[in-house]
Amino acid sequence: MASKRILKELKDLQKDPPSNCSAGPVAEDMFHWQATIMGPPDSPYAGGVFLVSIHFPPDYPFKPPKVSFKTRVYHPNINSNGSICLDILKEQWSPALTVSKVLLSICSLLTDPNPDDPLVPEIAHMYKTDKSKYESTARSWTQKNVRVCLSKLLMFSQPVKKNRDDDSVHNVDFSGGNVHLITTKESWDEKLAEAGRDGKIVIANFSATWCGPCKIVAPFYVELSEKHPSLMFLLVDVDELSDFSSTWDIKATPTFFFLKNGEQIGKLVGANKPELQKKVTSIIDSVPESPQRP
């Protein structure tokens, strides 16, 4: 029961991920997930990347998952051990709730703390009596911990297998195949112009180093670029090009845009391998690939 429910939630989350969140199994353990939460823009946690651990009990969903922050957070409802004071993770839990809803509730808690039911009374007192100091301290912690969190994500999000069939995404090199890394707005414009001259369809992958699902789909993206040389595959790091990415209204990663002559002809959010393959096939069928220039 638990395994089927967890697998269903994983598929649903990959198909329609909550805004600013991603989550997935650690290695092949379906009962242990790792999630990342981007700090809400309207909070002192904006710009932060928060690592969250999720452990499912054997009788899930009749018992709530154990959820805790692995990144230090200055918050009245989150203590130094990462424990979260959130009613839906305790007495208000219902089997109808999902990990996606839990992540959204945690995001809401970051935006609107509950100082009347604190886990850290001192921080709750500061929130009530000197909110500007609370926000300043929370912002400082966020900026200090973001690099630490990113390093941990890159080191531990996916274990490296040692066989030749390794499909781990820990050290995926996107320069393999025919994937072009976009580092500036100018390089984006150049590649779109080149694709327009050659009559190529462009597939642009808006990705992030902290995003678990991005890492999972990465090797397959490189594979597709090798399989379809008459398409142009681009990779955009949403953190490196945050201003540019915001103009595309990126709500979750990975997000794939399909372009022809600079115009969007398709979009896919939070894709897994089968979904991405299906979308690429449908795009190719609807807009025939142009032959490569000699």
C-alpha positions in Angstrom: 0.0 0.0 0.0 2.7 2.5 1.1 5.0 1.8 -1.9 2.2 2.2 -4.4 1.0 5.5 -2.8 4.5 6.9 -2.7 5.2 6.0 -6.3 1.9 7.6 -7.4 2.9 10.8 -5.5 6.3 10.8 -7.1 4.7 10.6 -10.6 2.2 13.3 -9.7 4.9 15.6 -8.3 7.1 15.2 -11.4 4.1 15.9 -13.7 2.9 18.9 -11.7 5.6 20.1 -9.2 4.7 22.6 -6.5 6.1 26.1 -7.2 9.7 26.6 -6.1 10.0 23.0 -4.8 11.3 19.7 -6.0 11.6 16.3 -4.4 12.5 12.7 -5.2 14.0 9.5 -3.7 17.5 9.3 -2.4 19.2 6.7 -4.5 16.7 3.9 -4.9 15.1 4.2 -1.5 11.4 5.1 -2.1 10.8 5.6 1.6 13.5 8.3 1.9 13.2 11.4 -0.2 15.2 14.6 -0.5 13.4 17.8 -1.3 14.6 21.3 -2.1 12.7 24.5 -1.4 13.5 27.9 -2.9 12.9 30.6 -0.3 9.7 32.5 -1.1 10.4 35.8 -2.8 8.1 37.7 -0.4 10.0 36.6 2.7 13.4 37.1 4.3 14.3 33.6 3.0 14.2 34.8 -0.7 17.3 33.6 -2.6 17.8 30.7 -0.2 17.9 27.1 -1.1 16.7 24.8 1.7 17.4 21.1 1.8 14.7 19.0 3.4 14.6 15.3 4.3 11.4 13.2 4.1 11.0 9.8 5.6 7.9 7.8 4.9 6.6 5.3 7.6 5.7 1.8 6.6 2.0 2.6 7.1 2.0 5.7 5.0 -0.4 7.5 4.2 -2.2 6.6 7.4 0.7 8.1 9.4 2.5 11.4 8.3 6.0 11.5 6.9 8.8 12.7 9.1 10.0 15.9 7.5 12.9 18.0 8.7 15.2 20.8 7.4 18.8 19.9 6.8 19.6 23.5 6.1 19.7 25.8 9.2 16.8 28.2 9.2 16.2 31.1 11.5 12.5 30.7 12.1 10.1 30.5 15.1 8.6 27.2 14.0 11.8 25.4 12.9 14.5 24.5 15.5 18.2 23.9 15.3 17.6 20.2 14.7 15.5 21.0 11.6 12.2 19.9 13.3 9.1 21.7 12.0 6.1 22.8 14.0 3.4 22.2 11.5 0.0 20.9 12.4 -0.5 18.8 9.2 2.7 16.8 10.1 1.1 16.0 13.5 -2.5 15.9 14.7 -4.0 17.5 11.6 -2.5 14.9 9.2 -4.9 13.2 6.9 -4.3 10.3 4.3 -5.8 12.7 1.8 -2.7 15.0 2.1 0.4 14.5 -0.1 4.1 15.4 -0.1 3.3 18.2 -2.6 0.8 19.7 -0.2 3.3 19.4 2.7 6.0 21.2 0.7 3.5 24.0 -0.2 2.5 24.3 3.5 6.2 24.6 4.5 6.6 27.4 1.9 3.6 29.1 3.4 5.1 28.8 6.9 8.3 30.5 5.7 6.2 33.4 4.4 3.9 33.5 7.4 5.4 32.2 10.6 3.1 31.2 13.5 4.7 32.9 16.6 1.8 31.8 18.8 2.8 28.2 18.5 6.6 28.4 18.4 9.2 25.7 18.5 11.8 28.4 19.3 10.3 30.9 21.8 13.2 33.3 21.6 12.8 33.8 17.8 9.0 34.0 18.2 9.5 36.8 20.8 11.8 38.7 18.4 9.3 38.3 15.6 6.6 39.8 17.8 8.6 42.6 19.4 11.2 43.6 16.7 10.2 42.2 13.3 12.8 44.2 11.4 15.6 42.6 13.4 14.0 39.2 13.0 13.9 39.6 9.2 17.4 41.0 9.1 18.7 38.0 11.0 16.7 35.5 9.0 18.0 37.1 5.8 21.6 36.9 7.0 21.3 33.2 7.9 19.8 32.5 4.5 22.6 34.2 2.6 25.2 32.5 4.8 23.8 29.0 4.4 22.9 29.0 0.7 26.3 28.0 -0.6 26.6 25.3 2.1 23.3 23.9 1.0 24.2 23.9 -2.7 27.5 22.1 -2.0 25.7 19.4 0.0 23.2 18.9 -2.8 25.9 18.4 -5.4 27.7 16.0 -3.2 25.0 13.9 -1.8 21.8 14.2 -3.9 22.7 11.1 -6.0 25.3 8.5 -5.2 27.8 7.7 -7.9 27.6 4.1 -9.2 30.9 2.4 -10.0 29.9 0.3 -13.1 30.1 1.4 -16.7 26.3 1.5 -17.0 26.3 4.3 -14.4 23.2 6.5 -15.0 23.8 8.5 -11.9 23.5 12.2 -12.4 25.9 13.3 -9.7 28.6 14.3 -12.2 26.6 14.7 -15.5 28.5 16.6 -18.0 26.1 18.6 -20.1 28.9 19.4 -22.6 28.5 15.8 -23.8 26.3 15.1 -26.8 25.0 18.3 -28.5 23.8 20.3 -25.5 24.8 24.0 -25.6 25.2 25.7 -22.3 23.7 29.2 -22.2 25.6 31.5 -20.0 24.4 34.9 -21.2 21.4 36.5 -22.9 23.7 37.1 -25.9 24.5 33.4 -26.2 20.8 32.6 -26.1 20.1 35.1 -28.9 23.0 33.7 -31.0 21.8 30.1 -30.7 18.2 31.0 -31.5 19.4 32.9 -34.6 21.5 29.9 -35.6 18.6 27.6 -35.2 16.4 29.9 -37.3 18.9 29.9 -40.1 19.1 26.1 -40.1 15.4 25.6 -39.6 16.0 23.7 -36.4 13.6 23.1 -33.5 15.1 24.3 -30.2 14.6 22.5 -27.0 15.6 24.7 -24.0 16.0 23.0 -20.6 15.7 25.5 -17.7 17.5 23.6 -15.0 19.1 24.1 -11.6 22.0 22.5 -9.8 20.0 22.1 -6.6 17.1 20.4 -8.4 16.8 16.6 -7.8 14.5 15.9 -10.8 16.8 18.0 -13.0 19.6 15.7 -12.2 17.6 12.6 -12.8 16.5 13.7 -16.3 20.0 15.1 -17.2 21.6 12.0 -18.8 18.5 11.4 -20.9 18.6 15.0 -22.1 22.2 14.4 -23.3 21.1 11.1 -24.9 18.3 12.9 -26.8 20.7 15.5 -28.1 22.9 12.7 -29.6 19.9 10.9 -31.0 18.4 14.0 -32.7 21.4 16.1 -34.1 19.0 18.1 -36.3 17.4 19.6 -33.2 19.1 22.2 -31.0 19.4 21.4 -27.3 20.0 24.3 -24.9 20.7 24.3 -21.1 19.9 27.4 -19.0 20.9 27.5 -15.4 18.0 29.4 -13.7 20.3 30.6 -10.9 23.1 31.8 -13.1 20.6 33.6 -15.4 17.9 34.4 -12.9 16.8 37.7 -14.5 16.5 36.1 -17.9 14.8 33.0 -16.5 12.2 35.1 -14.8 11.1 36.6 -18.1 10.1 33.0 -19.0 8.0 32.7 -15.9 9.8 29.6 -14.6 7.7 28.2 -11.7 9.5 24.9 -11.3 12.6 23.0 -12.6 13.2 21.4 -15.0 11.0 23.3 -17.5 11.4 22.6 -21.2 10.5 25.0 -23.9 10.1 23.9 -27.5 10.8 26.7 -30.0 10.6 27.1 -33.8 11.8 30.3 -35.4 12.0 31.9 -32.0 8.3 31.1 -31.3 7.1 28.7 -28.5 5.5 25.6 -29.9 5.4 23.5 -26.7 6.2 23.5 -23.0 6.8 20.7 -20.4 7.2 21.3 -16.7 8.9 18.8 -14.3 9.3 16.1 -16.9 10.5 12.6 -16.2 12.2 10.5 -19.0 9.0 9.0 -20.6 7.2 12.3 -20.6 10.1 14.1 -22.2 10.5 11.4 -24.8 6.8 11.5 -25.6 6.9 15.3 -25.9 10.0 15.3 -28.1 8.4 12.7 -30.4 5.1 14.6 -30.7 7.0 17.8 -31.5 9.0 16.1 -34.2 5.9 14.5 -35.7 4.0 17.8 -35.8 7.0 19.9 -37.0 9.3 17.8 -39.2 13.0 18.1 -38.5 14.9 20.1 -41.1 18.0 18.4 -42.7 21.3 19.6 -41.4 23.3 22.0 -43.5 26.3 20.3 -45.3 
